[in-house]
Amino acid sequence: MSAADLSPPEHETSAIVDEAAAWYFENFRTCERPIVPALRQRFGLTSHQAIVAIRQVTLMRARAA
């Protein structure tokens, strides 16, 4: 699915999840725990969106290893 396939609200949601994932990837060791509430508070995500961001970071870290 590309950005062209997304409606504006879906694209905005995807962008904020990507932003949260990028931040979490950079701040993995220092991010406050538990992570889901921390991402929800910092980025205004839903629980589902926070979990999606964490999954993205898990894949990014696995690829970087």
C-alpha positions in Angstrom: 0.0 0.0 0.0 1.4 3.4 -1.0 0.7 6.8 0.3 -1.5 7.3 -2.8 -3.7 4.4 -1.7 -4.4 6.0 1.7 -7.2 8.5 2.4 -6.0 11.6 4.2 -6.8 10.5 7.8 -5.1 7.1 7.1 -2.1 8.8 5.7 -1.9 11.2 8.7 -2.2 8.2 11.1 0.6 6.3 9.2 2.8 9.4 9.3 2.5 9.8 13.1 3.1 6.1 13.6 6.2 6.3 11.4 7.3 9.4 13.4 6.8 7.6 16.7 8.7 4.5 15.4 11.6 6.7 14.3 11.8 8.4 17.6 11.5 5.1 19.5 14.2 3.6 17.4 16.6 6.5 18.2 15.7 6.5 21.9 15.3 2.8 22.5 17.6 2.6 25.5 16.4 5.7 27.2 12.6 5.7 26.4 10.5 5.6 29.5 8.8 2.3 30.3 6.2 0.9 29.8 6.5 1.8 26.2 2.9 1.8 25.0 1.8 4.5 27.5 4.9 6.5 26.8 4.3 6.5 23.0 0.6 7.3 23.5 1.4 10.2 25.7 4.3 11.6 23.6 2.6 11.2 20.2 -1.1 11.1 21.0 -1.4 7.6 19.6 -4.0 4.9 20.2 -2.8 1.7 21.9 -3.0 0.0 18.5 -0.9 2.7 16.8 1.7 2.5 19.6 1.9 -1.3 19.1 2.3 -0.9 15.4 5.2 1.6 16.0 6.8 -0.9 18.4 6.5 -3.7 15.8 8.2 -1.4 13.2 11.1 -0.8 15.6 11.4 -4.5 16.3 11.8 -5.2 12.6 14.2 -2.2 12.1 16.4 -3.4 15.0 16.4 -7.0 13.7 17.5 -5.8 10.2 20.2 -3.6 11.8 21.6 -6.5 13.7 
